[in-house]
Amino acid sequence: MGVAVELRSQPISEEEYFARPYTGQREELIDGALLVSPAPGVPHQRLSSRLWNFLDQRVPEDLEVQKAINVRLASGRVIIPDVVVHSSVGTEGVFVPAEEVVMIVEIVSPSTKQVDRLLKPGLAAQAGIQFYVLVEPDGPTVTVHELDNGSYRQVVTASGEKTLTVTEPFPVEFRPAELLAARRS
């Protein structure tokens, strides 16, 4: 099952979007259209949970790491990245505004690969989000992109046992293969 666009006679508003009942699927709002994808599978969730845990142990106190939260990129644009690092520490709202998002992490799934590789980076860049991290499950491979003059440029990539080292937005060093380990060490 892939990503579906819900067709309606009228665009859906943000108010309607946030009032919808939870369906168990990931529903994102892009310019009045709903992008609907199935809930991620177990390998995807394992990567997401391990990456969240890893980042959460390393972020400075003024940042928070969360999984699958609403990020409002602009009016009528709400996405749900796999992992988000933001400065809205302790917020109680239904979404985090783009200006408070430091980094988005997307784990590519077969059903969302075009959205994760093409659509979301473009929208996130337009919203001014400084870092976009793409995780390809094979390997896995982690690629960090940084916003540069309105578009993302690749900063570093690492796969499997190769060490990924970044200094911004905070120091992180790990081997992507650690994300697939049967148990945490």
C-alpha positions as CSV (number, residue, x, y, z in Angstrom):
1,M,0.0,0.0,0.0
2,G,1.4,3.4,-1.0
3,V,0.6,7.0,-0.2
4,A,-2.9,8.1,-1.2
5,V,-4.3,11.6,-1.7
6,E,-7.8,12.0,-0.4
7,L,-9.9,13.7,-3.1
8,R,-12.5,16.2,-1.9
9,S,-14.6,18.7,-3.7
10,Q,-13.1,21.4,-1.5
11,P,-9.7,21.7,0.1
12,I,-9.5,20.7,3.7
13,S,-8.8,23.5,6.2
14,E,-6.3,23.2,9.1
15,E,-9.3,23.4,11.4
16,E,-10.9,20.4,9.7
17,Y,-7.6,18.6,9.6
18,F,-7.0,18.9,13.4
19,A,-10.6,18.0,14.1
20,R,-10.4,14.6,12.2
21,P,-10.6,11.5,14.3
22,Y,-7.4,9.4,14.5
23,T,-7.5,6.6,11.9
24,G,-4.2,4.8,12.7
25,Q,-2.8,6.0,9.4
26,R,-0.4,8.9,9.0
27,E,-2.4,11.8,7.5
28,E,-0.5,15.0,6.5
29,L,-2.0,18.2,5.1
30,I,-0.4,19.7,2.0
31,D,-2.1,22.8,0.6
32,G,-5.6,21.6,1.4
33,A,-5.0,17.9,0.3
34,L,-4.6,15.0,2.6
35,L,-1.6,12.7,2.1
36,V,-2.6,9.4,3.7
37,S,0.0,6.6,4.3
38,P,-0.3,3.4,6.3
39,A,1.2,3.3,9.8
40,P,4.9,2.4,9.6
41,G,6.0,-1.3,9.9
42,V,8.1,-2.8,12.6
43,P,11.6,-2.3,11.0
44,H,10.7,1.3,10.4
45,Q,9.5,1.8,13.9
46,R,12.6,0.1,15.3
47,L,14.8,2.6,13.4
48,S,12.6,5.5,14.5
49,S,12.6,4.5,18.2
50,R,16.4,3.8,18.3
51,L,17.2,7.0,16.6
52,W,14.8,9.0,18.9
53,N,16.4,7.4,21.9
54,F,19.9,8.0,20.6
55,L,19.3,11.7,19.8
56,D,17.3,12.3,23.0
57,Q,20.3,11.3,25.1
58,R,22.5,13.8,23.3
59,V,20.4,17.0,22.7
60,P,21.2,20.1,24.7
61,E,18.6,21.0,27.4
62,D,17.1,23.8,25.2
63,L,16.0,21.2,22.6
64,E,13.5,18.3,22.6
65,V,13.3,15.2,20.5
66,Q,9.9,13.7,19.6
67,K,8.6,11.0,17.3
68,A,5.8,11.5,14.8
69,I,4.5,14.9,15.8
70,N,2.6,17.5,13.8
71,V,5.0,20.1,12.3
72,R,3.2,23.2,10.8
73,L,5.4,24.3,7.9
74,A,3.0,27.0,6.8
75,S,-0.8,27.7,6.7
76,G,-2.3,24.5,5.2
77,R,0.9,22.5,5.4
78,V,1.2,20.1,8.3
79,I,3.6,17.1,8.1
80,I,4.4,14.3,10.5
81,P,8.1,13.5,10.3
82,D,9.4,10.3,11.9
83,V,11.6,12.2,14.4
84,V,11.7,16.0,15.1
85,V,14.2,18.0,17.1
86,H,12.7,21.3,18.2
87,S,13.0,24.2,20.6
88,S,9.4,24.0,21.9
89,V,10.5,22.3,25.1
90,G,7.4,21.3,27.2
91,T,4.9,22.7,24.7
92,E,1.3,21.5,25.0
93,G,0.0,22.5,21.6
94,V,-1.2,20.2,18.8
95,F,1.7,21.2,16.5
96,V,5.2,22.6,16.5
97,P,5.7,25.6,14.2
98,A,8.4,25.3,11.6
99,E,10.4,28.2,13.1
100,E,10.9,26.1,16.2
101,V,12.1,23.0,14.4
102,V,15.8,22.5,14.2
103,M,15.9,19.1,12.4
104,I,13.5,16.7,10.7
105,V,14.4,13.0,10.3
106,E,12.6,10.9,7.7
107,I,13.0,7.2,7.4
108,V,12.3,6.1,3.9
109,S,9.5,3.5,3.6
110,P,8.6,1.7,0.3
111,S,5.2,3.5,0.4
112,T,6.6,7.0,1.1
113,K,10.0,7.1,-0.7
114,Q,9.0,9.8,-3.2
115,V,7.4,11.9,-0.5
116,D,10.4,11.5,1.9
117,R,13.1,12.1,-0.8
118,L,11.4,14.8,-2.9
119,L,8.3,16.5,-1.5
120,K,9.1,16.9,2.2
121,P,12.7,18.2,1.7
122,G,11.4,20.9,-0.6
123,L,8.6,21.9,1.8
124,A,10.9,21.8,4.8
125,A,13.5,24.0,2.9
126,Q,10.8,26.5,2.0
127,A,9.8,26.6,5.7
128,G,13.4,27.3,6.7
129,I,14.1,24.2,8.7
130,Q,17.9,24.0,9.0
131,F,18.6,20.3,9.0
132,Y,16.9,17.4,7.1
133,V,18.1,13.9,7.8
134,L,17.2,11.0,5.5
135,V,17.5,7.4,6.7
136,E,17.5,4.7,4.1
137,P,16.8,1.4,5.8
138,D,19.2,-0.7,3.8
139,G,22.5,-0.5,5.6
140,P,21.1,1.6,7.1
141,T,22.4,4.8,5.5
142,V,22.0,8.1,7.2
143,T,22.4,11.3,5.2
144,V,22.4,14.8,6.9
145,H,21.4,17.8,4.8
146,E,21.8,21.4,5.8
147,L,19.8,24.4,4.5
148,D,22.0,26.5,2.2
149,N,20.5,29.5,0.3
150,G,17.0,28.0,0.3
151,S,17.8,24.4,-0.6
152,Y,19.5,21.5,1.1
153,R,23.0,20.4,0.5
154,Q,24.4,17.1,1.7
155,V,26.8,17.5,4.7
156,V,27.7,13.9,5.5
157,T,26.5,10.4,4.9
158,A,27.4,7.1,6.5
159,S,26.2,3.6,6.1
160,G,26.4,0.4,8.1
161,E,29.6,0.3,10.3
162,K,31.0,3.6,9.0
163,T,30.9,6.3,11.7
164,L,28.6,9.3,11.1
165,T,30.0,12.4,12.8
166,V,28.3,15.8,12.9
167,T,28.8,18.9,15.0
168,E,25.6,20.8,14.2
169,P,23.0,21.3,15.4
170,F,24.7,19.4,18.3
171,P,27.5,16.9,18.4
172,V,26.5,13.4,17.3
173,E,28.7,10.4,16.5
174,F,27.4,6.8,15.8
175,R,27.5,3.9,13.4
176,P,24.1,3.6,11.5
177,A,24.3,-0.2,12.0
178,E,23.7,0.4,15.7
179,L,20.1,1.4,14.8
180,L,19.4,-2.1,13.7
181,A,21.0,-4.0,16.6
182,A,18.8,-6.7,18.1
183,R,19.2,-5.0,21.5
184,R,20.5,-1.7,22.7
185,S,23.9,-1.8,24.3
